[in-house]
Amino acid sequence: MKYILLLSFFAIVIFGCAKKNVPVTTPAPAATAAVPSPDAAKIDAATSAVTSDKSAAMGHDIYTAKCGRCHGLKKVDDYTTTQWAPIMERMAIKARLDSTEKANVIAYVQLAAKAR
């Protein structure tokens, strides 16, 4: 009986810690027109704000899918952006994030982090 319980425990641990494939879709980047205008600086600023919002939204999806896979999700606003930097460096490797996914998660964390 002890061997069955021990074997069951190890099976649960092994299957519980196995890599889970969570599909994360990233939308294709939008094409931008290269038409010079007098308000180009304003347009560029607005475009970068929209892009950072999209990056943060994609980062949130990646954060919940890949970071929540192995442990409970941390509340993003419990940490400042400076506190998140070493956490992201360490955990991006463990979560096997590529550079785009890492940048999107960092954008999300920076947007939602505690102000300090």
N, C-alpha and C positions, 0 to 999 in steps of 0.2 A: 504494500500500500504506500509506503514511504517513497519507493522508487517511482511509482506512478505520479504522485504529487510532485516530486522533484522534476521528473521529466516534463510534466505539464507546465510547471513554473518556467523552466528553461525554454520551452516552446513559445510560451507567451512573451517572454523577454525578447527572444530572437525575432519573432514576427512583429512585435511592437516597435522594435528599433530598426526594422528593415526600411530601406529607402522607399519612399512612396513617390510615385510619379504624379505630380500635380501639373497639369498643363497650364501654362501662363501665356496668354496671347498678348502680343504687342502690336498695336495698329501701325500700319505703314505711315511713314512721315509724310506730312502734307507738303505739297509743292508750293513754293512761294514765288511770286512774280518779281522780277528784277526791274521794276519801273521806277526810275528816280523821280522824286517829288520834293517840294519844299518842306513837307512835313515828314520826311523819311525817318528822322530821329524819333519822332513820336510813334510812328508806325512800328519801328524796330523795337521800341520799348514795350509797346502793347503786345507785339508778337512774342517777345521773350517772356512776358508775364503769362501769356496763354500757354506757351510751351512749358514753362515751369509748373503751371497748374496741371497740365496733362502729365508731365513727368511725375509729379507728386501723386496724382491719381493712380498712375500705373505702379508707382512705388508702394502705395497702400495695398494694392492687389497682390503684389509680390511679397510684401511684408506679411500679410495675413496668410498667404499660401505657403511660402517657404520657411518663414521664421516660426510660424505656428505649428509646423510639421513635427518638430522635435521637442518643443517646450511651450509652455503657456506664453502668450504674447504679453510683452511689457507695455505698460501705458506709456505712450510716446512723450506725453507732457510731464512725466516724472523726472525726466533728464533734460539737461540743457544741450545745445548743439555741441559744445565742447566736450561734454560727457559722452555724447553719442559717437564721436569720432573714433576713439579706440574700440568701442563696442562694435562698430560697423567694420572696422579693419579685421578684427578677430572673427566675427561671425560670418562675414561675407565668404570667407574661405571655407568655413564649415558648411555653409548652406550651398556652396558651389554656385555662387552668383557670378554671372559674367559681368563685364565692365558696364554694359548698359543697364542691366538689372541693378547693379550696385549703385550706379548714379541715380537711378529713379528712386530707390529706397532712401538714399541720402537726401534727395530733394523732398521726399515725403517727411522724413524725420526732421529736417531743418524747418519745414513749414509748420509742423505741429509741435515742435519741442517747446519746453518751458522757456520763457523769455528771461534772460539774465544778462 
